[in-house]
């Protein structure tokens, strides 16, 4: 899932969902640090500390990518 899909599910107004992007990405870091989700860039899992650019989120996988 794209982080913008999360923000858009929370707010319909474009200005409001765009304002939620930083909090959504911050929550993704917290969830990734806790092992609940994986953060992906170009289909490969990245460390939360590498968060930048276009990313996707998924439920945590047990296998290594």
Buried (B, 14 or more C-beta within 10 A) or exposed (E): EEBBEBBBEEEEEEEEBEEBBEEBBEBBBEBBEEEEBBBBBEEEBBEBEEBEEEBBBEEEEEEEE
